[in-house]
Amino acid sequence: MSDTAEIECQRCGKCCLADMLDYAAEEEQDRWKREGREDILRIIEQHHGVWMGDHIVSADNGHMFRGCPFLEWENGLTRCAIYETRPRVCREFRPGSSEICPQFKPDKQEE
């Protein structure tokens, strides 16, 4: 039997260190244009992130990114500066669903 209970996010920011912004789909960029979110679009335009094995770097200068540019710290916890309009990849991420999350528990199957 699998546990389908929701795991509460601890706001550690580990998932945001993967810099999901580079996964923002074209339709999300179109939505941000309609919303007048030039702040988001400007950062994406300047970002130019590409995967280099296990991390993301700037295609322009090779600088290694250390997390989403919209990740903010607040009282020792993280928060998303664009939470209400964040990309789908961020909206769909569930705490504990990936090894990137400290709450991840691999399935233990008995043989």
N, C-alpha and C positions, 0 to 999 in steps of 0.2 A: 504494500500500500504506500503510495507516495504522499508526502506532506504538501498540500496545496495552500497552506496558510501564507499570507503575505508577510514578508519580513520587513520590518520598519527600517527605513534608511537612517543610518547613524550620522549622516552628514560629514563623513570623513574626507570626501573629495577624491578618493582613489579612482573612481570611474572617470572623473573629469581630468585626471592626469593623462588619460588616453587621448585627449584632445579630439573629441567626437565632432567638433566643428568641421573637420575635413570630410565628414560623411553627410553634411547637409546637402540634401537633394536640390535639384534645380527648381522644383516647384516651391520649395521653402524659400529659396532666394527670391522667387517671384512674389511670394506672400509678403516677404519683408519689404519688397519694393512697394507693394500696395499699402502696407502699413506705414510707409514712410520711415522705415528703420535704416536710415543711411548710416547710422553708427555701426550697426552689425555688418552691413554690406561693405563699408570701408575697411573694416578689420579683415573680413574674408578676402577682399581684393589685395590687401597688403600681406596676407598670410602666406599664400602659395605653398601650403604644406604638402609634402609627399612622403610616402612610407619608404624607409630605408632599413628593411629587415624587421627590427623590433621597436623602432621609434620613428617619430615624424620629424622631418627637418624642413627648413625653408628651401624651396627650389631656387631661390634667388642667391642666397649666401651660405647655405649649409648649416645655419644656426639650428641647434636642436631645441625643439619646443618642449617645454616642461609642463604643459597642461593647457586647458582651454583658456583663452584670453578673457572669458566671461566668468571664470571662477573667482569668487571673492571670499575673504575670511571675515567672520563676524562672531565675536565672543568665543574664539577657539573652535568654531565650527565653520564649515563651508556653506556657501549659498551661490545660486546661479543668478547673475545679474540680468539675464534675459529669460528667466524661468517661465513667464507667461507665454512667450513666443519661441521657446527653445526648439531645436530641430527634433524631428520625429525619432531619430536614433536615441536621443536623450529621453524623450517622453516614454519610449517603450522599454527602456532599461529598467530591470527589476532588481532590487537589492538581493544579493545572494545568487544571482543567475549566472555569474561568470567568475572565473578565477581572479579577475581584477578586483573583485569585491572581497574585503576581509571576512564577510559573512558567508562566503561560498563554502559549501560542504559537498565534496564529491560523493556521488552515489556509491554506497558500499554494498556490493552484491556478494552474497555468499556463494561459494562454488559447491 
